[in-house]
């Protein structure tokens, strides 16, 4: 069961969320907070991770962290839809003119908004950060827990991973989430589930209530900046982070912003393993939970582990997975062997059935049982050789016409009135100059090997002329058509003799 860690590194505390995936649902297992004031950030991350993994037999399968939103530049762009195939190159060119630092020393990520092409343009939100800032955050986690984070999110955009588990973020036209920290706060605006705007505020809950007016003003300015980019004003604001539990925060901000403000509602995550107290404080860990959820791949967010910072799993991770991989390989091998055996068994059973059927048919039709195709073919060949009738004749009507034409001399005038071929018997009705001419034709045809019993059946005077009509008949019988007299079986002969004796006795 995979274990995912989301590490939210704040200015005052480090929050860590541990999630498990059991293939059907994600279970929120443990939440831990460690204050930074007692030591360095590295020590706080190490302490929080040790506490959250306490009692676990293995370490985390993947870790996610985020850089501060103030260390990244967020831009919303509209690009021609024709640039979609080369979006990375075109986007790099567009961002280079807008960011205040050299893009060669930076990494960036982007998201194409779900609304897709608008008037032939692609709406895109992109985040750019310096490589050294991203690497510094990676080094903090690696030094603390000895493991590279797989994802590095960007400020409030990490909260986009909560969208699949908070239906309210996708149902309304525009919704804002304000992550209230001690020294800084982050604002993100969602439009129908798309994270379209994010801003980091330099004011947090530290200094309240004196700084309350400034905090409200900065949030209003953020919303105004979103509207200036063509966005819709938020219809509701959700609070999360440690500052969300400051007494009176919801009522005060609701009055200042003139829109409903409330704590982040419960998600659809399974938090049955948490205590009641931890379940009530889920909004405090919203960003850490979202970072862990991003490792599942379902959320909307940015990942700055790209280019020279691209994440690569090492051999240590492979060694940890060897038992699981070996088990899967064993299961696959056993499944393959069982499948092959089942198939082979079915083929043998089918062969036995077919051989039995072939034996029954050959025994019934040919009188001898054959259990193989070759034996059946040999029996058929023998039966065909002994067959009384040959379906292919050695001579046909066309051959008769050829013989007749060849037997008539060129000097003779001969007319054929009718030639009838029926079951090997031929009748020719013709007209010649004289009876001897008809007899000469009959004699010539009698010499053909396949014409038998050629004779002139009758002659008569043709009406209105001195020519003679004749009728000639013969049979079509080639020597190859001669059939041997079939030998009687011994049983048939005995039966005939018994029949004769019985008849004689009457």
C-alpha positions as a printed NumPy array, in Angstrom:
array([[   0.   ,    0.   ,    0.   ],
       [   1.74 ,    3.266,   -1.101],
       [   2.556,    5.86 ,    1.539],
       [   2.567,    9.505,    0.468],
       [   3.898,   12.418,    2.462],
       [   2.927,   16.037,    1.936],
       [   5.272,   18.487,    3.714],
       [   4.017,   22.061,    4.143],
       [   6.97 ,   24.2  ,    5.217],
       [   5.754,   27.473,    6.696],
       [   7.541,   30.329,    8.379],
       [   6.343,   29.342,   11.847],
       [   5.669,   25.597,   11.599],
       [   6.05 ,   22.486,    9.481],
       [   2.939,   20.422,    8.82 ],
       [   3.118,   16.864,    7.47 ],
       [   0.246,   14.706,    6.208],
       [   0.511,   10.935,    5.638],
       [  -1.855,    9.333,    3.133],
       [  -2.292,    5.728,    2.052],
       [  -3.795,    4.352,   -1.139],
       [  -5.522,    0.953,   -1.169],
       [  -6.366,    0.971,   -4.899],
       [  -9.98 ,    2.036,   -4.308],
       [  -9.749,    4.999,   -1.984],
       [  -7.261,    7.29 ,   -0.312],
       [  -7.018,    7.111,    3.472],
       [  -5.774,   10.024,    5.544],
       [  -3.719,    8.282,    8.234],
       [  -1.821,   10.842,   10.3  ],
       [  -1.229,   14.597,   10.701],
       [   1.697,   16.189,   12.556],
       [   2.766,   19.787,   13.268],
       [   6.179,   20.898,   14.549],
       [   7.034,   24.523,   15.358],
       [  10.09 ,   26.   ,   13.646],
       [  10.802,   28.364,   16.539],
       [  12.52 ,   25.606,   18.519],
       [  15.177,   24.985,   15.835],
       [  15.983,   25.202,   12.149],
       [  13.624,   24.351,    9.302],
       [  15.625,   21.19 ,    8.559],
       [  15.272,   20.018,   12.157],
       [  11.543,   20.773,   12.141],
       [  11.031,   18.797,    8.917],
       [  13.029,   15.888,   10.308],
       [  11.11 ,   15.862,   13.585],
       [   7.718,   16.083,   11.882],
       [   8.577,   13.283,    9.455],
       [   9.859,   10.998,   12.228],
       [   6.667,   11.529,   14.204],
       [   4.335,   10.987,   11.254],
       [   6.142,    7.764,   10.249],
       [   6.328,    6.45 ,   13.802],
       [   5.423,    2.764,   13.796],
       [   5.643,    2.379,   10.029],
       [   7.624,   -0.605,    8.754],
       [   8.819,    1.304,    5.715],
       [   9.498,    4.872,    4.737],
       [   7.435,    7.039,    2.433],
       [   7.028,    5.908,   -1.169],
       [   6.898,    9.503,   -2.393],
       [   7.222,   12.978,   -0.901],
       [   5.869,   16.317,   -2.119],
       [   6.766,   19.82 ,   -1.007],
       [   6.104,   23.372,   -2.223],
       [   8.151,   26.538,   -2.587],
       [   6.805,   29.815,   -1.289],
       [   4.516,   31.576,   -3.722],
       [   6.671,   34.706,   -3.334],
       [   9.567,   32.813,   -4.959],
       [   7.643,   32.198,   -8.215],
       [   6.023,   34.302,  -10.914],
       [   2.486,   33.428,  -11.991],
       [   1.255,   34.428,  -15.442],
       [  -2.012,   33.878,  -17.275],
       [  -1.592,   33.781,  -21.047],
       [  -3.65 ,   33.365,  -24.187],
       [  -1.794,   31.602,  -26.993],
       [  -2.957,   30.753,  -30.531],
       [  -4.497,   27.3  ,  -30.765],
       [  -2.076,   26.567,  -33.631],
       [   0.747,   26.557,  -31.065],
       [  -0.631,   23.588,  -29.124],
       [   1.767,   21.053,  -30.68 ],
       [   4.809,   23.193,  -29.799],
       [   3.353,   24.657,  -26.627],
       [   6.488,   24.278,  -24.483],
       [   8.685,   26.15 ,  -26.958],
       [   6.147,   28.891,  -27.615],
       [   5.424,   29.295,  -23.916],
       [   9.134,   29.623,  -23.102],
       [   9.402,   32.416,  -25.663],
       [   6.357,   34.227,  -24.251],
       [   7.482,   33.903,  -20.63 ],
       [  11.   ,   35.111,  -21.346],
       [   9.624,   38.562,  -22.154],
       [   7.526,   38.73 ,  -18.962],
       [   9.652,   37.348,  -16.109],
       [  12.216,   39.621,  -14.411],
       [  15.045,   37.056,  -14.597],
       [  16.845,   34.956,  -17.179],
       [  14.725,   31.986,  -18.222],
       [  17.85 ,   29.862,  -18.797],
       [  18.28 ,   29.691,  -15.031],
       [  14.624,   28.946,  -14.346],
       [  12.098,   26.142,  -14.543],
       [   8.426,   26.504,  -15.343],
       [   5.243,   24.487,  -15.503],
       [   1.82 ,   25.266,  -16.913],
       [  -1.748,   24.086,  -17.042],
       [  -4.173,   24.358,  -19.943],
       [  -7.504,   25.432,  -18.492],
       [ -10.327,   22.952,  -18.87 ],
       [ -12.424,   25.39 ,  -20.876],
       [ -10.032,   24.757,  -23.743],
       [  -9.925,   26.837,  -26.903],
       [ -11.659,   30.204,  -26.694],
       [ -11.995,   32.126,  -29.947],
       [  -9.051,   30.259,  -31.411],
       [  -6.851,   30.835,  -28.315],
       [  -5.536,   28.596,  -25.533],
       [  -6.023,   29.916,  -21.955],
       [  -2.949,   28.93 ,  -19.925],
       [  -1.721,   29.527,  -16.392],
       [   2.058,   29.227,  -15.993],
       [   4.404,   29.366,  -12.987],
       [   8.12 ,   30.234,  -13.251],
       [  10.779,   29.972,  -10.515],
       [  14.547,   30.207,  -10.324],
       [  16.384,   26.894,  -10.31 ],
       [  18.328,   27.793,   -7.176],
       [  15.133,   28.487,   -5.223],
       [  13.622,   25.139,   -6.197],
       [  16.877,   23.305,   -5.517],
       [  17.144,   24.938,   -2.1  ],
       [  13.734,   23.577,   -1.118],
       [  14.696,   20.119,   -2.442],
       [  17.942,   20.202,   -0.445],
       [  16.071,   21.064,    2.769],
       [  13.89 ,   17.966,    2.463],
       [  16.765,   15.737,    1.364],
       [  18.945,   16.863,    4.268],
       [  16.105,   16.367,    6.739],
       [  14.817,   12.924,    5.723],
       [  17.424,   11.634,    3.253],
       [  14.882,   11.409,    0.431],
       [  14.315,   13.625,   -2.596],
       [  10.799,   15.051,   -2.973],
       [   9.114,   13.768,   -6.104],
       [   7.078,   16.946,   -6.614],
       [   7.752,   20.608,   -5.882],
       [   4.513,   22.579,   -6.076],
       [   4.112,   26.339,   -6.351],
       [   2.589,   28.207,   -3.433],
       [  -1.205,   28.154,   -3.3  ],
       [  -1.436,   26.153,   -6.541],
       [  -0.746,   23.074,   -4.428],
       [  -4.328,   23.418,   -3.114],
       [  -5.608,   22.486,   -6.584],
       [  -5.195,   18.813,   -5.64 ],
       [  -8.184,   19.214,   -3.301],
       [ -10.629,   19.843,   -6.163],
       [ -11.623,   16.169,   -6.732],
       [ -12.346,   15.804,   -3.001],
       [ -14.187,   19.114,   -2.453],
       [ -17.079,   19.227,   -4.947],
       [ -17.916,   22.802,   -3.95 ],
       [ -14.72 ,   24.047,   -5.633],
       [ -15.939,   22.879,   -9.044],
       [ -19.639,   23.604,   -8.782],
       [ -19.634,   27.384,   -8.327],
       [ -18.575,   29.958,  -10.921],
       [ -15.677,   31.351,   -8.861],
       [ -14.427,   30.319,   -5.411],
       [ -11.41 ,   31.568,   -3.48 ],
       [  -9.293,   29.856,   -0.816],
       [  -7.164,   31.928,    1.541],
       [  -4.362,   30.031,    3.287],
       [  -3.679,   32.15 ,    6.381],
       [  -0.141,   31.75 ,    7.707],
       [   1.657,   33.413,   10.55 ],
       [   3.791,   35.812,    8.503],
       [   2.374,   35.392,    5.   ],
       [  -0.859,   34.291,    3.381],
       [  -1.732,   32.875,   -0.014],
       [  -4.815,   33.437,   -2.136],
       [  -5.984,   31.155,   -4.954],
       [  -9.101,   31.516,   -7.119],
       [ -10.856,   28.579,   -8.782],
       [ -13.253,   28.895,  -11.68 ],
       [ -15.274,   25.688,  -12.113],
       [ -12.433,   23.615,  -10.717],
       [  -9.614,   25.365,  -12.606],
       [  -6.944,   27.19 ,  -10.58 ],
       [  -6.779,   30.429,  -12.575],
       [  -5.19 ,   32.953,  -10.217],
       [  -2.807,   32.853,   -7.24 ],
       [  -1.081,   35.535,   -5.175],
       [   1.094,   35.567,   -2.071],
       [   0.423,   38.211,    0.587],
       [   3.144,   39.507,    2.897],
       [   0.659,   39.778,    5.737],
       [  -0.477,   36.945,    7.995],
       [  -2.055,   36.462,   11.375],
       [   1.007,   37.714,   13.225],
       [   0.225,   41.167,   14.544],
       [  -3.552,   40.718,   14.701],
       [  -5.783,   42.474,   15.457],
       [  -3.715,   45.529,   14.485],
       [  -2.969,   44.169,   11.008],
       [  -6.506,   42.901,   10.308],
       [  -7.424,   45.861,    8.088],
       [  -4.26 ,   45.436,    6.05 ],
       [  -4.923,   41.724,    5.59 ],
       [  -8.469,   42.384,    4.369],
       [  -7.212,   45.09 ,    2.014],
       [  -4.579,   42.772,    0.492],
       [  -7.226,   40.087,   -0.115],
       [  -9.513,   42.643,   -1.798],
       [  -6.623,   43.8  ,   -3.999],
       [  -5.948,   40.178,   -4.982],
       [  -9.567,   39.71 ,   -6.03 ],
       [  -9.409,   42.945,   -8.001],
       [  -6.278,   41.703,   -9.767],
       [  -8.137,   38.532,  -10.722],
       [ -11.062,   40.543,  -12.112],
       [  -8.664,   42.736,  -14.103],
       [  -7.597,   39.611,  -15.993],
       [ -11.176,   38.917,  -17.013],
       [ -12.015,   36.623,  -14.102],
       [ -15.316,   36.471,  -12.262],
       [ -15.534,   37.812,   -8.692],
       [ -15.516,   35.003,   -6.087],
       [ -18.914,   34.095,   -4.701],
       [ -17.459,   32.467,   -1.581],
       [ -14.17 ,   32.39 ,    0.328],
       [ -12.83 ,   29.387,    2.243],
       [ -10.192,   29.722,    4.945],
       [  -7.45 ,   27.192,    5.688],
       [  -4.058,   27.143,    7.352],
       [  -3.194,   27.867,   10.965],
       [  -4.718,   31.339,   10.849],
       [  -8.122,   29.999,    9.869],
       [  -8.768,   29.168,   13.521],
       [  -8.111,   32.692,   14.806],
       [ -11.151,   33.8  ,   16.745],
       [ -13.449,   36.037,   14.697],
       [ -11.521,   35.618,   11.412],
       [ -14.543,   34.417,    9.448],
       [ -16.906,   37.149,   10.602],
       [ -14.369,   39.935,   10.189],
       [ -13.284,   38.963,    6.668],
       [ -16.875,   38.344,    5.601],
       [ -17.788,   41.887,    6.599],
       [ -14.694,   43.393,    4.97 ],
       [ -14.97 ,   41.441,    1.706],
       [ -18.781,   41.55 ,    1.607],
       [ -18.962,   37.891,    0.551],
       [ -19.506,   34.705,    2.619],
       [ -16.349,   33.479,    4.375],
       [ -16.122,   30.103,    6.117],
       [ -13.715,   27.348,    7.072],
       [ -12.755,   24.88 ,    4.373],
       [ -15.526,   22.241,    4.354],
       [ -14.838,   18.546,    5.072],
       [ -13.498,   16.558,    2.111],
       [ -14.53 ,   13.137,    0.848],
       [ -11.248,   11.643,    2.071],
       [ -11.427,    8.746,    4.504],
       [ -10.226,   10.156,    7.833],
       [ -11.47 ,    7.333,   10.027],
       [  -7.939,    6.652,   11.298],
       [  -7.649,   10.163,   12.733],
       [  -8.899,   11.212,   16.123],
       [ -11.858,   13.53 ,   16.529],
       [  -9.582,   16.438,   17.392],
       [  -7.488,   15.959,   14.242],
       [ -10.594,   15.681,   12.058],
       [ -11.817,   19.013,   13.371],
       [  -8.505,   20.645,   12.432],
       [  -8.274,   19.348,    8.846],
       [  -8.359,   22.906,    7.359],
       [  -5.106,   23.61 ,    9.238],
       [  -3.399,   20.837,    7.217],
       [  -5.117,   21.578,    3.889],
       [  -1.905,   22.363,    2.02 ],
       [   0.001,   19.359,    3.399],
       [  -2.91 ,   17.077,    2.476],
       [  -3.101,   18.613,   -0.991],
       [   0.632,   18.058,   -1.533],
       [   0.261,   14.378,   -0.638],
       [  -2.799,   14.04 ,   -2.889],
       [  -0.842,   15.522,   -5.814],
       [   1.343,   12.405,   -5.741],
       [  -1.737,   10.421,   -6.771],
       [  -1.867,   12.411,  -10.012],
       [  -5.528,   13.418,   -9.862],
       [  -5.166,   16.987,   -8.677],
       [  -4.654,   20.273,  -10.476],
       [  -1.293,   21.813,   -9.699],
       [   2.21 ,   22.71 ,  -10.796],
       [   5.364,   20.636,  -10.509],
       [   8.688,   22.422,  -10.872],
       [  10.775,   19.255,  -10.897],
       [  11.511,   19.686,  -14.592],
       [  14.51 ,   20.071,  -16.848],
       [  17.726,   19.854,  -14.793],
       [  15.653,   19.218,  -11.662],
       [  13.627,   16.334,  -13.08 ],
       [  13.022,   13.619,  -10.497],
       [  14.737,   10.266,  -11.015],
       [  14.174,    7.262,   -8.805],
       [  17.372,    5.641,   -7.548],
       [  18.42 ,    2.047,   -7.028],
       [  17.515,    2.267,   -3.356],
       [  13.858,    2.671,   -4.304],
       [  14.166,   -0.309,   -6.625],
       [  15.689,   -2.394,   -3.858],
       [  12.764,   -1.537,   -1.605],
       [  10.354,   -2.691,   -4.296],
       [  12.17 ,   -5.956,   -5.035],
       [   9.963,   -8.067,   -2.699],
       [   6.794,   -6.601,   -4.23 ],
       [   8.106,   -7.032,   -7.768],
       [   9.219,  -10.586,   -7.025],
       [   5.79 ,  -11.396,   -5.653],
       [   4.09 ,   -9.927,   -8.712],
       [   6.454,  -11.869,  -10.978],
       [   5.654,  -15.087,   -9.123],
       [   1.926,  -14.449,   -9.447],
       [   2.3  ,  -13.746,  -13.163],
       [   4.38 ,  -16.889,  -13.66 ],
       [   1.886,  -19.089,  -11.813],
       [  -0.961,  -17.502,  -13.774],
       [   0.875,  -18.15 ,  -17.034],
       [   1.584,  -21.794,  -16.145],
       [  -2.012,  -22.397,  -15.088],
       [  -3.326,  -20.703,  -18.228],
       [  -1.   ,  -22.756,  -20.458],
       [  -1.962,  -25.995,  -18.697],
       [  -5.677,  -25.178,  -18.978],
       [  -5.32 ,  -24.405,  -22.648],
       [  -3.314,  -27.576,  -23.302],
       [  -5.849,  -29.665,  -21.397],
       [  -8.698,  -28.133,  -23.41 ],
       [  -6.86 ,  -28.781,  -26.691],
       [  -6.259,  -32.45 ,  -25.786],
       [  -9.891,  -32.891,  -24.755],
       [ -11.042,  -31.32 ,  -27.995],
       [  -8.685,  -33.563,  -29.98 ],
       [ -10.087,  -36.677,  -28.275],
       [ -13.65 ,  -35.605,  -29.118],
       [ -12.758,  -34.927,  -32.756],
       [ -10.897,  -38.229,  -33.136],
       [ -13.865,  -40.083,  -31.686],
       [ -16.247,  -38.323,  -34.064],
       [ -13.946,  -39.002,  -37.056],
       [ -13.727,  -42.679,  -36.144],
       [ -17.533,  -42.983,  -35.904],
       [ -18.085,  -41.245,  -39.269],
       [ -15.424,  -43.224,  -41.149],
       [ -16.685,  -46.49 ,  -39.635],
       [ -20.225,  -45.703,  -40.752],
       [ -19.451,  -44.338,  -44.219],
       [ -16.282,  -46.142,  -45.267],
       [ -16.615,  -49.33 ,  -43.237],
       [ -13.24 ,  -48.856,  -41.555],
       [ -12.497,  -46.71 ,  -38.533],
       [  -9.877,  -43.984,  -38.936],
       [  -8.743,  -41.778,  -36.046],
       [  -6.367,  -39.475,  -37.939],
       [  -6.87 ,  -37.171,  -40.881],
       [  -4.222,  -38.968,  -42.926],
       [  -5.87 ,  -42.361,  -42.411],
       [  -9.233,  -40.881,  -43.428],
       [  -7.728,  -39.38 ,  -46.59 ],
       [  -6.149,  -42.718,  -47.513],
       [  -9.495,  -44.475,  -47.105],
       [ -11.221,  -41.852,  -49.244],
       [  -8.593,  -42.26 ,  -51.973],
       [  -9.098,  -46.029,  -52.033],
       [ -12.867,  -45.616,  -52.109],
       [ -12.61 ,  -43.138,  -54.977],
       [ -10.471,  -45.592,  -56.96 ],
       [ -13.159,  -48.288,  -56.55 ],
       [ -16.053,  -45.981,  -57.3  ],
       [ -18.468,  -47.137,  -60.051],
       [ -19.016,  -43.698,  -61.492],
       [ -16.422,  -41.231,  -62.644],
       [ -17.89 ,  -37.711,  -62.507],
       [ -15.514,  -36.529,  -65.239],
       [ -16.373,  -38.051,  -68.702],
       [ -13.61 ,  -38.906,  -71.147],
       [ -15.692,  -37.665,  -74.097],
       [ -18.558,  -35.18 ,  -74.39 ],
       [ -20.772,  -33.558,  -77.077],
       [ -18.044,  -31.163,  -78.136],
       [ -15.722,  -34.083,  -78.848],
       [ -18.497,  -35.751,  -80.934],
       [ -18.849,  -32.616,  -83.039],
       [ -15.086,  -32.618,  -83.629],
       [ -15.104,  -36.31 ,  -84.641],
       [ -18.06 ,  -35.727,  -86.976],
       [ -16.436,  -32.757,  -88.675],
       [ -13.176,  -34.663,  -89.133],
       [ -14.962,  -37.656,  -90.719],
       [ -16.653,  -35.536,  -93.471],
       [ -14.422,  -35.006,  -96.518],
       [ -14.043,  -31.474,  -97.791],
       [ -15.505,  -32.496, -101.125],
       [ -18.759,  -33.691,  -99.534],
       [ -21.771,  -31.445,  -98.921],
       [ -23.201,  -32.329,  -95.547],
       [ -25.816,  -30.693,  -93.353],
       [ -26.546,  -31.542,  -89.721],
       [ -30.209,  -31.079,  -88.857],
       [ -29.964,  -32.342,  -85.264],
       [ -27.499,  -33.916,  -82.89 ],
       [ -28.822,  -35.267,  -79.604],
       [ -26.581,  -36.52 ,  -76.77 ],
       [ -28.443,  -38.239,  -73.938],
       [ -26.73 ,  -40.353,  -71.238],
       [ -23.899,  -41.539,  -73.446],
       [ -26.144,  -42.217,  -76.487],
       [ -25.838,  -39.981,  -79.595],
       [ -28.357,  -39.527,  -82.413],
       [ -27.298,  -37.564,  -85.511],
       [ -29.794,  -36.451,  -88.187],
       [ -28.095,  -35.213,  -91.324],
       [ -28.439,  -34.674,  -95.095],
       [ -25.881,  -35.937,  -97.641],
       [ -25.694,  -36.302, -101.395],
       [ -26.165,  -40.076, -101.386],
       [ -26.516,  -43.093,  -99.113],
       [ -22.872,  -44.175,  -99.706],
       [ -21.801,  -40.781,  -98.385],
       [ -23.691,  -41.462,  -95.146],
       [ -22.138,  -44.914,  -94.897],
       [ -18.648,  -43.492,  -95.39 ],
       [ -19.235,  -41.09 ,  -92.505],
       [ -20.465,  -43.985,  -90.358],
       [ -17.41 ,  -46.039,  -91.213],
       [ -15.053,  -43.171,  -90.367],
       [ -16.712,  -42.624,  -86.975],
       [ -16.596,  -46.354,  -86.215],
       [ -12.794,  -46.13 ,  -86.17 ],
       [ -12.85 ,  -43.696,  -83.206],
       [ -11.882,  -45.464,  -79.98 ],
       [ -14.541,  -43.779,  -77.828],
       [ -17.471,  -44.327,  -80.252],
       [ -19.186,  -47.691,  -79.989],
       [ -21.793,  -49.426,  -82.185],
       [ -21.921,  -46.76 ,  -84.926],
       [ -24.739,  -47.529,  -87.403],
       [ -27.098,  -45.903,  -89.904],
       [ -30.567,  -46.53 ,  -88.517],
       [ -32.564,  -45.189,  -91.48 ],
       [ -32.363,  -43.195,  -94.738],
       [ -34.99 ,  -41.28 ,  -96.751],
       [ -35.295,  -38.997,  -99.732],
       [ -35.172,  -35.314,  -98.872],
       [ -38.319,  -33.526, -100.055],
       [ -37.834,  -31.276, -103.068],
       [ -34.275,  -32.45 , -103.745],
       [ -32.286,  -35.487, -104.802],
       [ -30.275,  -35.53 , -101.5  ],
       [ -30.651,  -38.182,  -98.85 ],
       [ -31.593,  -37.832,  -95.196],
       [ -30.101,  -40.241,  -92.693],
       [ -30.317,  -41.054,  -88.996],
       [ -27.148,  -42.336,  -87.357],
       [ -26.793,  -43.63 ,  -83.778],
       [ -23.861,  -44.678,  -81.586],
       [ -22.766,  -44.827,  -77.946],
       [ -20.052,  -42.888,  -76.155],
       [ -17.832,  -45.459,  -74.474],
       [ -14.089,  -45.082,  -74.011],
       [ -11.949,  -48.049,  -72.936],
       [ -11.201,  -46.199,  -69.676],
       [ -14.921,  -46.296,  -68.858],
       [ -15.003,  -50.094,  -68.796],
       [ -15.858,  -51.12 ,  -65.233],
       [ -14.597,  -54.265,  -63.639],
       [ -17.275,  -56.542,  -62.274],
       [ -17.271,  -55.998,  -58.505],
       [ -16.346,  -59.042,  -56.532],
       [ -19.005,  -60.363,  -54.27 ],
       [ -18.204,  -60.513,  -50.623],
       [ -17.998,  -63.891,  -49.006],
       [ -20.976,  -63.135,  -46.859],
       [ -23.044,  -62.08 ,  -49.881],
       [ -22.17 ,  -65.305,  -51.735],
       [ -23.237,  -67.426,  -48.778],
       [ -26.446,  -65.461,  -48.513],
       [ -27.137,  -66.01 ,  -52.249],
       [ -26.487,  -69.75 ,  -51.967],
       [ -28.807,  -69.977,  -48.981],
       [ -31.464,  -68.063,  -50.884],
       [ -31.142,  -70.435,  -53.858],
       [ -31.409,  -73.488,  -51.63 ],
       [ -34.477,  -72.057,  -49.992],
       [ -36.095,  -71.345,  -53.343],
       [ -35.307,  -74.844,  -54.627],
       [ -36.916,  -76.435,  -51.631],
       [ -40.314,  -74.852,  -52.296]])
